[in-house]
Each structure stands twice: as structure tokens, then as C-alpha cells.
Amino acid sequence: MAEAFRQAGDQDETQLFIELVYHGLGRTKAGTTWKELMDADLSYFRGPLAQALREEGRDEGLDEGRAKDVLLILRHRGVHVPEDAAARVTACRDQQTFDVWMRRALEVSTVEALFD
């Protein structure tokens, strides 16, 4: 299998499969052997799938941070935030909506006004 990967023409696709196999084997003797056979530094994903996963993770982290900020501002200002409203803010993934909510969180006196 390792030799087939070495002879494959598409470098990006080959790297993707090498990484997937390695990480699927995990920290086992087989994983160590695979890494040695492939003679590759697999300590960090470099393929297109890995890049997409990192980008998705960054986006999710940004969304979570913005949601926490909106809720923090509301609560700091003494605005009561019921669980269902907090869940709605936390579930949001739209940056434009967060922009609106952030501005409103600085001024509203009720959580309902945040969503209007």
C-alpha cells in the first residue's frame, strides 16, 4: 500500500490518504510503522481535508466567542436571559446577526428587544 501511494501521481490526494490512514491507526505500533514506511512528517495535518477542518474549527470558535460576548454584556447590564434565549444566541452562526446583537446588547433592557 505504501508503495502504491509513492507511485501515485496526485500529491495532494496521496497526502490526504496517508494522513487519514496514519490518524486512523492512532498511537499504535502499526501507526508508528506506517509513519516510518511513508517517511513523512505526519505530526500535523497538511492536506486539504485537514485545512478545511481547521477552518471550520476556527469559525465555530469565533461563533462561540461572539455568543459568549453578547450574553456577557446582557447579563453584566442586568438583563435577564432565560435559557431559551441563551440557547438561541449560542446556536447562531451568522456573523451579521452577531454584529446586530452586539450593538443591541449594549442598549436593550429586555432580551426580547435583542431579537427584534
FENGI-V36109 format. One record per run of one state. SS is the DSSP state (H for helix, E for strand, L for the rest). FROM is the first residue (numbers start at 1). TO is the last residue. Records with the same first field share a line. If there is no record, write none. Layout:
SS = FROM-TO, FROM-TO
This chain:
L = 1-1, 8-10, 26-28, 39-47, 77-82, 92-94, 106-110, 116-116
H = 2-7, 11-25, 29-38, 48-76, 83-91, 95-105, 111-115
